[in-house]
Amino acid sequence: MQRRLIRYKTKPELADKNAELISAVFAELKAANPEGIRYLALRLEDDMFVHFVEAAADDTGGLTRLPAFQAFQSGVRERCAEPPLVRAVGIVGNYRMLGEP
């Protein structure tokens, strides 16, 4: 199981557009219903975005191949005031937020 935490800050005038693109990814995920993927995206009040992605080692393509995800990725750096920082993470505690490991 791979877990990644991605954090970045958007330019204020592009934060709503970024949120719309993320929403489209979730709509497509819901329709495609790929197995082995869990995904959470949060928007903080200062236009910082935090994404948490959990996928089986061989299932990451279920997310990255989605057209909506590719549209989100295209131009993400131009929408950012602070570039994306990607980190592998481990779960220390989980209370009803994520599926059981």
ZAMARGU-4260 file (C-alpha; in steps of 0.2 Angstrom, whole numbers, plus 5000, padded with zeros to 4 digits):
<rodrens>
0) 5000/5000/5000 | 5007/5017/4995 | 5002/5033/5004 | 5006/5050/4999 | 5002/5067/5006
5) 5003/5082/4994 | 5003/5100/5000 | 5003/5116/4990 | 4996/5133/4990 | 4987/5141/4976
10) 4987/5159/4970 | 4971/5167/4978 | 4963/5171/4961 | 4965/5152/4955 | 4960/5143/4971
15) 4942/5141/4966 | 4947/5135/4949 | 4959/5122/4957 | 4944/5117/4969 | 4933/5114/4953
20) 4946/5103/4945 | 4948/5093/4960 | 4929/5091/4962 | 4929/5084/4944 | 4942/5071/4949
25) 4930/5065/4963 | 4915/5065/4951 | 4925/5054/4939 | 4932/5043/4953 | 4914/5040/4959
30) 4908/5035/4941 | 4923/5024/4937 | 4924/5017/4955 | 4942/5010/4953 | 4947/4997/4966
35) 4962/5000/4978 | 4961/5019/4979 | 4957/5030/4993 | 4958/5049/4990 | 4955/5064/5001
40) 4957/5082/4997 | 4956/5097/5009 | 4956/5116/5006 | 4962/5126/5020 | 4956/5144/5023
45) 4972/5151/5016 | 4970/5142/4999 | 4982/5129/5004 | 4977/5112/4998 | 4981/5095/5005
50) 4978/5078/4996 | 4980/5061/5004 | 4981/5047/4992 | 4981/5028/4997 | 4983/5015/4983
55) 4989/4998/4981 | 5006/4998/4973 | 4999/4992/4957 | 4983/5003/4957 | 4990/5021/4956
60) 4986/5021/4937 | 4967/5020/4942 | 4968/5038/4947 | 4982/5045/4936 | 4974/5039/4920
65) 4957/5048/4923 | 4954/5062/4911 | 4949/5074/4925 | 4965/5070/4935 | 4975/5073/4920
70) 4966/5090/4917 | 4969/5094/4936 | 4988/5090/4934 | 4989/5100/4918 | 4993/5118/4924
75) 4994/5114/4943 | 5011/5122/4944 | 5004/5138/4936 | 4990/5139/4949 | 5002/5137/4963
80) 5010/5151/4974 | 5020/5137/4983 | 5024/5121/4973 | 5017/5104/4977 | 5027/5095/4991
85) 5024/5076/4990 | 5029/5065/5004 | 5026/5046/5008 | 5017/5044/5024 | 5013/5031/5037
90) 4997/5031/5047 | 5000/5033/5066 | 4982/5034/5071 | 4965/5032/5062 | 4948/5034/5070
95) 4934/5032/5057 | 4943/5043/5044 | 4951/5030/5033 | 4948/5012/5029 | 4956/4999/5041
100) 4974/4995/5036
</rodrens>
